Amino acid sequence: MAGVSKTTVSLVLNEKSRANRISPDTEKRICDIVRKTGYLPNKVARGFRLNRSQTIGLVVPDLINPFFSELNYALEQRARQNGYQLLISCSEDDRDIEQAVVNNLLSYSIEGLIVASILNEEQLLKKTYSRKIPIVFVDREIALKNVSSVSSDNYQGAFDAVQILCSEGVREVAYIGGMPGLSTNRNRLNGYAKALQANRLPVNPQMILQENYRPADGYNMIKKIHGIQGRFPESIFTFAFTVLEGVLQFVKETCGSIPPSLKIATFDDHPLLDYIPNKTISVKQDCVELARNAFVLFEKAKQGHSRARHIRVKPTLIVRR
């Protein structure tokens, strides 16, 4: 249709007109025909030919959780800026599902993986993750010598939030936590405990519960504390905003409204916290910076850097009321 060879068309479509001295008129003629016909290059075939798919697999545990939704968005933007398409899968924090979705992504000849993994170090050393492609762990810290990770500074964020509660004069802070095996929960719990100790407050095991990070889990955990104590704690620190949702639901069902005296701190931030009358401290994670560092680590791994780096991104405290 354009009266040129297939090679010329290919060079134009791959943005190599100038390098191959293809005239602007010829380039325009080809591009006009491409637009009129709605032609789309077969990137799968091109990737197979060049051994480069320009796709990266992303595995996260939850697509509904506001934090992971924001992180997915930041990673997708960063991928697009770097010329990659992100293929997103959800593991539901299930080991078997994670293994399955990773294997499925690998079958698409992805160039790398970014994973918020539920697996431990021993499980990660198995053959699923032994392929010769760059891997970066995000959100969860994994102690592997040859795989880098980026996460928020969970310890410091929790410490700082609980420190503010203690500075308000509270003598009791309940920890409503996430999954015990996760580094995020472990580090936030450590920060919580260290802040109590720094203020000479007891770390009461009856005030520490760890299950999962969904609203139903927050509901069940605060219900257990209320049942054991016969009352609500003076203040609470929740592992995530999703946990806080469930906590506040049970408090409201029990009291009719949220008691003004209840002081609240939580990891993650959400606009709805603006409408809670109580004093709240939220730990906002920097998803843009997490995504930026994830791609820096990905590029280094792609270039053959075998030494792992484990980056912690500083979160921001937001105090309301």
Rosetta blueprint (number, residue, H / E / L):
1 M L
2 A L
3 G L
4 V L
5 S L
6 K H
7 T H
8 T H
9 V H
10 S H
11 L H
12 V H
13 L H
14 N L
15 E L
16 K L
17 S L
18 R L
19 A L
20 N L
21 R L
22 I L
23 S L
24 P H
25 D H
26 T H
27 E H
28 K H
29 R H
30 I H
31 C H
32 D H
33 I H
34 V H
35 R H
36 K H
37 T H
38 G L
39 Y L
40 L L
41 P L
42 N L
43 K H
44 V H
45 A H
46 R H
47 G H
48 F H
49 R H
50 L H
51 N L
52 R L
53 S L
54 Q L
55 T E
56 I E
57 G E
58 L E
59 V E
60 V E
61 P L
62 D L
63 L L
64 I L
65 N L
66 P H
67 F H
68 F H
69 S H
70 E H
71 L H
72 N H
73 Y H
74 A H
75 L H
76 E H
77 Q H
78 R H
79 A H
80 R H
81 Q H
82 N L
83 G L
84 Y L
85 Q E
86 L E
87 L E
88 I E
89 S E
90 C E
91 S L
92 E L
93 D L
94 D L
95 R H
96 D H
97 I H
98 E H
99 Q H
100 A H
101 V H
102 V H
103 N H
104 N H
105 L H
106 L H
107 S L
108 Y L
109 S L
110 I L
111 E L
112 G E
113 L E
114 I E
115 V E
116 A L
117 S L
118 I L
119 L L
120 N L
121 E H
122 E H
123 Q H
124 L H
125 L L
126 K L
127 K H
128 T H
129 Y H
130 S L
131 R L
132 K L
133 I L
134 P L
135 I E
136 V E
137 F E
138 V E
139 D L
140 R L
141 E L
142 I L
143 A L
144 L L
145 K L
146 N L
147 V L
148 S E
149 S E
150 V E
151 S E
152 S E
153 D L
154 N H
155 Y H
156 Q H
157 G H
158 A H
159 F H
160 D H
161 A H
162 V H
163 Q H
164 I H
165 L H
166 C H
167 S H
168 E L
169 G L
170 V L
171 R L
172 E L
173 V E
174 A E
175 Y E
176 I E
177 G E
178 G L
179 M L
180 P L
181 G L
182 L L
183 S H
184 T H
185 N H
186 R H
187 N H
188 R H
189 L H
190 N H
191 G H
192 Y H
193 A H
194 K H
195 A H
196 L H
197 Q H
198 A H
199 N L
200 R L
201 L L
202 P L
203 V L
204 N L
205 P H
206 Q H
207 M H
208 I E
209 L E
210 Q E
211 E L
212 N L
213 Y L
214 R L
215 P H
216 A H
217 D H
218 G H
219 Y H
220 N H
221 M H
222 I H
223 K H
224 K H
225 I H
226 H H
227 G H
228 I H
229 Q H
230 G L
231 R L
232 F L
233 P L
234 E L
235 S E
236 I E
237 F E
238 T E
239 F L
240 A L
241 F H
242 T H
243 V H
244 L H
245 E H
246 G H
247 V H
248 L H
249 Q H
250 F H
251 V H
252 K H
253 E H
254 T H
255 C H
256 G L
257 S L
258 I L
259 P L
260 P L
261 S L
262 L L
263 K E
264 I E
265 A E
266 T E
267 F E
268 D E
269 D L
270 H L
271 P H
272 L H
273 L H
274 D H
275 Y H
276 I L
277 P L
278 N L
279 K L
280 T E
281 I E
282 S E
283 V E
284 K E
285 Q L
286 D L
287 C H
288 V H
289 E H
290 L H
291 A H
292 R H
293 N H
294 A H
295 F H
296 V H
297 L H
298 F H
299 E H
300 K H
301 A H
302 K H
303 Q L
304 G L
305 H L
306 S L
307 R L
308 A L
309 R L
310 H E
311 I E
312 R E
313 V E
314 K L
315 P L
316 T E
317 L E
318 I E
319 V E
320 R E
321 R L
